[in-house]
Amino acid sequence: MSTTSPVEETTTTSGRPLPLPHGDQHIALIGLGAIGISFLALHLTYTSATVSVYDPRPDLQAHVARMLPLYMPVPRRGTSDCGDNSAGESTSASTSDISPPADSSADSLVSSLVTSRRLRFCTSLGEAVAHATVIQEQGPETLSFKQATWSEVLRCTWPNTPRLWSSTSGIPASRQLEHLTSHAHPDSTSTSTSTSTSTSTSTSTSASTDTTSTSASGSARSRLLVVHPFNPPHLMPLLELVPSPSTSAESVSFAESYFRTISSVHRPITIQKETAGFVANRLSFILFREACSLVARGVCTVEELDEVVRASLGPRWAVGGPFRMYNFGGGQRGVAGFLENIGGAIQGVWEDVDRQRESGGVVMDTEGEAVREGVREAVHEGMREKVDEEAAEAASVRDWKRVVTEQTVRAYGVPSAQDVRVRDRALGEVVALQGRLEREEKAGKEGEEK
């Protein structure tokens, strides 16, 4: 874990807020869904950068006015005790110059941001990126959208190439620009692109026909960096920085510095190689697959599984992560002793998971729905006695999406605005506790060295 305090060095010794960093930056945010709004809150709260936003939705300003207050922390003015600040609070200058009075409406918050010129609403992608130093996209998770967006960005920003950040959950930077060729000036391309960020986006861009100049395509590849947040980005510390083989070291260094110098909880971690799902989502999705399998096979319910994680892996890994915590499990011999002590049990689980996978298991496919529907009808019509237990379990696993979805909706319903606030407050408290534990650990180590 990083030993940097979430709010370290945000105030002077007199308790006065320090100036926010990055006032020379102009961020263009493309796509204002949940991730886009969360990053908007992050940039507005912890930096003094200008932020231009673009999304083709017709109610963009109303959407931002409705959602942004849910993501913006409330500064605690006159507070100098940095140690007690939660992840969602700041004693830096933060939004003190643009926050409306407590009884103001959500529209007032956005209006004050616009009036202070911290926030610009744009009606086209070209307008949003015209003066940007950093262009950050968080659109649909499709390769065609990413490629179409970057093609349009390069056309609009030629001959300059700002820093390019993608908040993708799993599409590597190298793939996002693999469609670029090196034959012509960006303006000479006859390719038309759609920059819609709605989930129904379709693009007419063909990867094989997009052309840029050699210098433009090379510069874009060197400047494109995946900046993958863990949702919600304004609260969760992790920011995975995932360069492609073509991304320059300077581009990575800039992003590391950008996020390390803000007075938030964020921990930029550079991932050394591109891999499917990067690191956080790869681990998360693998665990989620097994969770879905356990529920589909009737081992436990959705609620029971959630409680198991909350009562075990959640707090344990929040303190130290799997390697550090399993290192405790081996006593004086550390992780080597742990692997020796229960290596057989670990291998048994791995082999069982492999058997489940080989027999079909949980797969993200939509084929065979008619067959699965037939199995469901047979069971529901009183033919359960003709289906042995093993076949019934296999059918349930094949139908895992319905099983998991129905149980989850029954247990939790559809998240409300209040649910989001409760979640965010809890996440903030957990992250703040992490920070306090890290500071105590750091102080203890420094005391031992003296």
C-alpha positions as CSV (number, residue, x, y, z in Angstrom):
1,M,0.0,0.0,0.0
2,S,1.0,3.6,-0.5
3,T,1.9,5.4,2.7
4,T,0.7,8.7,1.5
5,S,-2.0,10.3,3.5
6,P,-5.2,10.9,1.6
7,V,-5.1,14.6,2.5
8,E,-1.4,15.0,3.2
9,E,0.0,18.5,2.6
10,T,-3.3,20.1,1.8
11,T,-3.0,22.9,4.4
12,T,-0.4,25.2,5.6
13,T,0.7,25.1,9.3
14,S,-1.7,27.9,9.9
15,G,-4.6,25.8,8.6
16,R,-5.0,27.8,5.5
17,P,-5.9,25.9,2.3
18,L,-3.1,25.5,-0.2
19,P,-3.7,26.4,-3.9
20,L,-5.0,23.5,-5.9
21,P,-2.7,22.1,-8.5
22,H,-2.9,21.9,-12.3
23,G,-4.3,25.3,-13.0
24,D,-2.5,25.2,-16.3
25,Q,-4.4,22.2,-17.5
26,H,-7.6,22.1,-19.6
27,I,-9.3,18.7,-19.3
28,A,-11.8,17.6,-22.0
29,L,-14.2,14.9,-20.7
30,I,-15.9,12.9,-23.5
31,G,-18.9,11.0,-22.1
32,L,-20.8,11.9,-19.0
33,G,-22.2,8.7,-17.7
34,A,-21.4,7.5,-14.2
35,I,-17.7,7.3,-14.7
36,G,-17.6,10.6,-16.6
37,I,-19.5,12.4,-13.8
38,S,-17.3,10.9,-11.2
39,F,-14.1,12.0,-12.9
40,L,-15.7,15.5,-13.4
41,A,-16.2,15.7,-9.6
42,L,-12.6,14.6,-9.1
43,H,-11.1,17.2,-11.4
44,L,-13.3,20.0,-10.1
45,T,-12.7,19.2,-6.4
46,Y,-9.0,18.4,-6.3
47,T,-7.5,20.5,-9.1
48,S,-8.0,24.0,-10.5
49,A,-8.0,22.8,-14.1
50,T,-10.7,24.0,-16.5
51,V,-13.0,21.2,-17.5
52,S,-14.9,21.1,-20.8
53,V,-17.5,18.4,-21.2
54,Y,-19.2,16.8,-24.2
55,D,-21.9,14.2,-24.5
56,P,-24.5,14.2,-27.3
57,R,-27.4,13.7,-24.9
58,P,-29.8,16.6,-25.3
59,D,-30.2,17.2,-21.6
60,L,-26.5,17.3,-20.8
61,Q,-26.6,20.3,-18.5
62,A,-29.7,19.1,-16.6
63,H,-28.1,15.7,-16.3
64,V,-24.9,17.1,-14.8
65,A,-26.9,19.4,-12.5
66,R,-28.8,16.4,-11.3
67,M,-25.9,14.0,-10.8
68,L,-22.9,16.1,-9.9
69,P,-24.0,17.0,-6.4
70,L,-24.1,13.3,-5.5
71,Y,-20.4,13.0,-6.3
72,M,-19.0,16.3,-5.0
73,P,-17.6,16.2,-1.4
74,V,-18.5,19.0,1.0
75,P,-15.4,20.9,2.2
76,R,-15.1,21.3,5.9
77,R,-14.0,24.9,6.3
78,G,-11.9,26.0,9.2
79,T,-10.7,22.5,9.8
80,S,-7.0,21.9,10.2
81,D,-7.0,18.3,11.6
82,C,-6.0,16.4,8.4
83,G,-6.0,13.1,10.3
84,D,-9.8,12.9,10.7
85,N,-10.8,13.8,7.1
86,S,-12.7,11.1,5.3
87,A,-12.1,10.3,1.6
88,G,-15.0,12.4,0.6
89,E,-13.9,15.6,2.4
90,S,-11.0,18.0,1.8
91,T,-9.3,20.8,3.7
92,S,-7.7,22.1,0.5
93,A,-9.1,25.1,-1.4
94,S,-11.2,22.4,-3.1
95,T,-14.6,23.8,-4.3
96,S,-14.7,26.6,-1.7
97,D,-14.6,29.2,-4.5
98,I,-17.5,27.7,-6.5
99,S,-19.7,25.8,-4.0
100,P,-23.1,27.4,-3.6
101,P,-24.8,28.0,-0.2
102,A,-26.0,24.9,1.5
103,D,-29.7,25.7,0.7
104,S,-29.0,26.3,-3.0
105,S,-30.3,23.9,-5.6
106,A,-28.3,21.5,-7.7
107,D,-28.7,24.0,-10.6
108,S,-26.9,26.6,-8.6
109,L,-23.8,24.4,-8.2
110,V,-23.5,23.9,-11.9
111,S,-24.3,27.6,-12.6
112,S,-21.6,28.7,-10.2
113,L,-19.1,26.3,-11.8
114,V,-19.9,27.7,-15.2
115,T,-19.8,31.3,-14.0
116,S,-16.4,30.7,-12.5
117,R,-15.3,29.2,-15.9
118,R,-14.2,26.0,-14.2
119,L,-16.8,24.1,-16.2
120,R,-17.7,24.4,-19.9
121,F,-20.6,22.7,-21.6
122,C,-19.8,22.0,-25.3
123,T,-22.2,21.1,-28.1
124,S,-19.6,19.3,-30.2
125,L,-16.5,17.1,-29.7
126,G,-14.5,19.6,-31.7
127,E,-15.5,22.5,-29.4
128,A,-14.6,20.4,-26.3
129,V,-11.1,19.4,-27.4
130,A,-10.2,22.7,-29.2
131,H,-8.0,24.0,-26.3
132,A,-7.6,20.8,-24.2
133,T,-4.2,19.7,-22.8
134,V,-5.7,16.4,-21.7
135,I,-8.6,14.6,-23.5
136,Q,-10.2,11.9,-21.4
137,E,-12.8,9.6,-22.9
138,Q,-15.2,7.3,-21.0
139,G,-17.6,6.2,-23.6
140,P,-19.1,2.8,-24.4
141,E,-16.9,-0.2,-24.0
142,T,-16.6,-1.1,-27.7
143,L,-13.5,-1.0,-29.8
144,S,-15.3,0.7,-32.7
145,F,-16.4,3.6,-30.5
146,K,-12.9,4.1,-29.1
147,Q,-11.3,4.1,-32.5
148,A,-14.0,6.4,-34.0
149,T,-13.6,8.9,-31.1
150,W,-9.8,9.0,-31.3
151,S,-10.0,9.5,-35.1
152,E,-12.3,12.5,-34.7
153,V,-10.1,13.8,-31.8
154,L,-7.0,13.7,-34.0
155,R,-8.8,15.4,-36.9
156,C,-10.0,18.2,-34.6
157,T,-6.7,18.8,-32.8
158,W,-4.3,18.5,-35.7
159,P,-1.4,19.5,-35.8
160,N,-1.3,19.4,-32.0
161,T,-1.8,16.1,-30.1
162,P,-2.9,16.6,-26.5
163,R,-2.5,13.9,-23.9
164,L,-5.0,11.2,-24.5
165,W,-6.5,9.2,-21.6
166,S,-9.0,6.4,-21.8
167,S,-11.1,5.3,-18.9
168,T,-11.8,1.9,-20.5
169,S,-12.3,-1.1,-18.3
170,G,-10.5,-3.5,-20.6
171,I,-9.6,-2.3,-24.1
172,P,-5.8,-1.9,-24.3
173,A,-4.4,1.4,-25.6
174,S,-2.6,-0.5,-28.4
175,R,-5.9,-1.8,-29.8
176,Q,-7.6,1.6,-29.6
177,L,-5.2,3.1,-32.1
178,E,-4.3,0.0,-34.1
179,H,-6.7,1.2,-36.9
180,L,-4.4,4.2,-37.7
181,T,-2.3,4.0,-40.8
182,S,0.3,6.5,-42.0
183,H,-0.6,7.8,-45.4
184,A,-2.4,11.1,-45.2
185,H,-3.1,14.3,-43.2
186,P,-6.1,13.7,-40.9
187,D,-8.2,16.2,-42.8
188,S,-7.8,14.2,-46.0
189,T,-9.6,11.2,-44.7
190,S,-13.0,10.5,-46.2
191,T,-14.0,8.5,-43.2
192,S,-17.0,9.8,-41.3
193,T,-17.1,9.1,-37.6
194,S,-19.8,9.2,-35.0
195,T,-18.9,10.5,-31.6
196,S,-22.0,9.6,-29.8
197,T,-21.5,8.3,-26.3
198,S,-24.8,6.6,-25.9
199,T,-24.9,2.8,-25.6
200,S,-26.6,2.5,-28.9
201,T,-23.8,4.2,-30.7
202,S,-23.0,2.9,-34.1
203,T,-20.0,4.1,-36.1
204,S,-19.4,4.1,-39.8
205,T,-15.7,4.3,-39.3
206,S,-13.8,1.4,-40.9
207,A,-10.5,0.6,-39.2
208,S,-8.9,-0.3,-42.5
209,T,-9.6,3.1,-44.1
210,D,-8.7,5.5,-41.4
211,T,-5.5,7.4,-42.3
212,T,-3.4,10.0,-40.5
213,S,0.0,11.4,-41.1
214,T,3.0,9.5,-39.7
215,S,3.7,12.2,-37.2
216,A,0.1,12.4,-36.0
217,S,-0.4,8.6,-35.6
218,G,3.0,8.3,-33.9
219,S,2.3,11.1,-31.5
220,A,-1.1,9.8,-30.7
221,R,0.3,6.3,-29.9
222,S,3.0,7.8,-27.7
223,R,0.4,10.0,-25.8
224,L,-2.5,7.5,-25.3
225,L,-2.7,6.0,-21.9
226,V,-5.3,3.9,-20.2
227,V,-6.3,5.6,-16.9
228,H,-8.6,3.0,-15.5
229,P,-10.5,3.9,-12.3
230,F,-12.3,1.7,-9.9
231,N,-15.9,2.8,-9.7
232,P,-16.7,5.3,-8.2
233,P,-13.4,7.1,-9.3
234,H,-13.9,10.1,-7.0
235,L,-13.8,7.9,-4.0
236,M,-11.9,4.7,-4.8
237,P,-8.1,5.1,-4.5
238,L,-7.0,2.9,-7.4
239,L,-6.1,4.4,-10.8
240,E,-4.5,1.8,-13.1
241,L,-2.2,3.5,-15.6
242,V,-1.8,1.0,-18.4
243,P,0.6,2.1,-21.2
244,S,0.9,0.4,-24.6
245,P,4.3,-0.5,-25.9
246,S,4.2,2.8,-27.8
247,T,3.2,5.0,-24.9
248,S,6.1,7.3,-24.0
249,A,7.6,7.3,-20.5
250,E,6.9,11.0,-20.2
251,S,3.1,10.4,-20.8
252,V,3.1,7.9,-18.0
253,S,5.1,10.2,-15.7
254,F,2.8,13.1,-16.3
255,A,-0.3,11.0,-15.3
256,E,1.5,9.7,-12.2
257,S,2.4,13.2,-11.2
258,Y,-1.1,14.6,-12.0
259,F,-2.8,12.2,-9.6
260,R,-0.2,12.1,-6.9
261,T,-0.1,15.8,-6.4
262,I,-3.8,16.2,-5.8
263,S,-5.1,16.1,-2.2
264,S,-7.3,13.1,-2.7
265,V,-7.0,9.4,-1.8
266,H,-5.9,8.4,-5.3
267,R,-3.1,5.9,-5.8
268,P,-1.9,5.8,-9.5
269,I,-0.3,2.4,-10.1
270,T,1.5,1.8,-13.4
271,I,0.8,-1.7,-14.8
272,Q,3.8,-3.0,-16.6
273,K,2.2,-5.0,-19.4
274,E,-1.1,-4.9,-21.2
275,T,-3.3,-7.9,-20.3
276,A,-7.0,-8.6,-20.6
277,G,-8.9,-6.8,-17.8
278,F,-5.7,-5.2,-16.6
279,V,-5.2,-6.2,-12.9
280,A,-8.1,-5.0,-10.8
281,N,-10.9,-6.0,-13.2
282,R,-9.1,-9.3,-14.1
283,L,-9.1,-10.3,-10.4
284,S,-12.6,-8.9,-9.9
285,F,-14.1,-10.7,-12.9
286,I,-12.5,-14.0,-12.1
287,L,-13.8,-13.8,-8.5
288,F,-17.3,-12.7,-9.9
289,R,-17.4,-15.7,-12.2
290,E,-16.9,-18.1,-9.4
291,A,-19.4,-16.2,-7.3
292,C,-22.0,-16.6,-10.1
293,S,-21.2,-20.3,-10.4
294,L,-21.6,-20.8,-6.6
295,V,-25.0,-19.1,-6.7
296,A,-26.2,-20.9,-9.9
297,R,-25.2,-24.3,-8.5
298,G,-27.1,-23.6,-5.3
299,V,-24.1,-23.6,-3.0
300,C,-25.3,-20.3,-1.6
301,T,-27.6,-17.4,-2.4
302,V,-26.6,-13.9,-3.6
303,E,-27.1,-12.4,-0.2
304,E,-25.1,-15.2,1.6
305,L,-22.2,-14.9,-0.8
306,D,-22.1,-11.1,-0.3
307,E,-22.1,-11.6,3.5
308,V,-19.3,-14.1,3.2
309,V,-17.1,-11.6,1.3
310,R,-18.0,-8.7,3.7
311,A,-17.1,-10.9,6.7
312,S,-13.8,-12.3,5.4
313,L,-12.1,-11.3,2.2
314,G,-13.3,-7.7,2.2
315,P,-11.8,-6.5,5.5
316,R,-8.8,-8.8,5.2
317,W,-7.7,-7.6,1.8
318,A,-8.6,-4.0,2.6
319,V,-5.8,-4.1,5.2
320,G,-3.1,-5.8,3.2
321,G,-4.0,-7.5,-0.1
322,P,-3.8,-11.3,-0.7
323,F,0.0,-11.6,-0.8
324,R,0.6,-9.6,2.3
325,M,-2.2,-11.3,4.3
326,Y,-1.2,-14.9,3.1
327,N,2.3,-14.0,4.2
328,F,1.0,-13.8,7.7
329,G,-0.6,-17.2,7.2
330,G,2.7,-19.0,7.2
331,G,4.0,-17.8,10.5
332,Q,7.7,-17.4,10.7
333,R,8.1,-18.9,7.2
334,G,5.8,-16.4,5.6
335,V,4.1,-17.2,2.3
336,A,6.4,-20.2,1.7
337,G,5.0,-21.8,4.9
338,F,1.5,-20.9,4.0
339,L,1.8,-22.6,0.6
340,E,3.3,-25.7,2.2
341,N,0.7,-25.9,4.9
342,I,-2.4,-25.7,2.7
343,G,-1.0,-26.1,-0.8
344,G,-3.0,-29.3,-1.2
345,A,-6.3,-27.6,-0.4
346,I,-5.5,-24.8,-2.8
347,Q,-4.7,-27.2,-5.6
348,G,-8.0,-29.1,-4.9
349,V,-10.0,-25.9,-5.3
350,W,-8.1,-25.0,-8.5
351,E,-8.8,-28.5,-10.0
352,D,-12.5,-28.3,-9.1
353,V,-12.8,-24.9,-10.7
354,D,-11.1,-26.3,-13.9
355,R,-13.6,-29.2,-13.9
356,Q,-16.5,-26.8,-13.6
357,R,-15.1,-24.8,-16.5
358,E,-14.5,-27.8,-18.7
359,S,-18.1,-29.0,-18.2
360,G,-19.5,-25.7,-19.4
361,G,-19.7,-23.6,-16.3
362,V,-20.5,-19.9,-16.3
363,V,-20.0,-18.5,-19.8
364,M,-21.0,-15.1,-21.2
365,D,-22.8,-16.4,-24.2
366,T,-26.3,-15.9,-25.6
367,E,-26.5,-19.0,-27.7
368,G,-28.8,-21.9,-26.8
369,E,-31.4,-19.8,-25.2
370,A,-34.2,-21.8,-26.8
371,V,-32.7,-25.0,-25.4
372,R,-32.4,-23.5,-21.9
373,E,-36.0,-22.2,-22.2
374,G,-37.2,-25.7,-23.0
375,V,-35.4,-27.0,-19.9
376,R,-37.0,-24.4,-17.7
377,E,-40.5,-25.1,-19.1
378,A,-40.0,-28.8,-18.5
379,V,-39.1,-28.3,-15.0
380,H,-41.8,-25.8,-14.3
381,E,-44.5,-28.1,-15.8
382,G,-44.0,-30.8,-13.2
383,M,-41.4,-32.9,-15.0
384,R,-38.7,-32.2,-12.3
385,E,-38.7,-35.9,-11.4
386,K,-37.5,-36.8,-14.9
387,V,-34.5,-34.5,-14.5
388,D,-31.8,-35.9,-12.2
389,E,-30.1,-33.7,-9.7
390,E,-26.9,-33.4,-11.8
391,A,-28.8,-32.4,-14.9
392,A,-30.8,-29.9,-13.0
393,E,-27.7,-28.3,-11.6
394,A,-26.1,-28.1,-15.1
395,A,-29.3,-26.5,-16.4
396,S,-29.2,-24.0,-13.6
397,V,-25.5,-23.1,-14.3
398,R,-26.3,-22.7,-18.0
399,D,-29.1,-20.3,-16.9
400,W,-26.9,-18.5,-14.5
401,K,-27.7,-15.0,-15.7
402,R,-31.4,-15.3,-14.8
403,V,-30.6,-17.0,-11.5
404,V,-28.1,-14.3,-10.4
405,T,-30.2,-11.4,-11.7
406,E,-33.4,-12.5,-10.1
407,Q,-31.8,-13.1,-6.7
408,T,-29.9,-9.8,-6.8
409,V,-33.0,-7.8,-7.7
410,R,-35.0,-9.6,-5.1
411,A,-32.3,-8.9,-2.5
412,Y,-31.4,-5.3,-3.3
413,G,-33.8,-3.9,-5.8
414,V,-32.7,-1.1,-8.1
415,P,-30.2,1.3,-6.4
416,S,-31.7,4.6,-5.5
417,A,-30.0,8.0,-5.0
418,Q,-30.0,7.4,-1.3
419,D,-28.4,3.9,-1.8
420,V,-25.6,5.6,-3.7
421,R,-25.1,8.2,-0.9
422,V,-24.9,5.4,1.7
423,R,-22.5,3.4,-0.4
424,D,-20.3,6.4,-1.0
425,R,-20.2,7.4,2.7
426,A,-19.3,3.8,3.7
427,L,-16.6,3.6,1.0
428,G,-15.2,7.0,2.1
429,E,-15.0,5.8,5.7
430,V,-13.2,2.5,4.7
431,V,-10.7,4.4,2.6
432,A,-10.1,7.0,5.4
433,L,-9.5,4.1,7.8
434,Q,-6.9,2.7,5.4
435,G,-5.2,6.0,5.4
436,R,-5.0,6.2,9.2
437,L,-3.7,2.7,9.5
438,E,-1.0,3.4,6.9
439,R,0.1,6.5,8.7
440,E,0.3,4.6,12.0
441,E,2.3,1.8,10.3
442,K,4.7,4.4,8.7
443,A,5.2,6.1,12.0
444,G,5.9,2.8,13.7
445,K,8.5,1.9,11.2
446,E,10.2,5.3,11.4
447,G,10.3,4.9,15.2
448,E,12.0,1.5,14.9
449,E,14.6,2.9,12.6
450,K,15.6,5.6,15.1
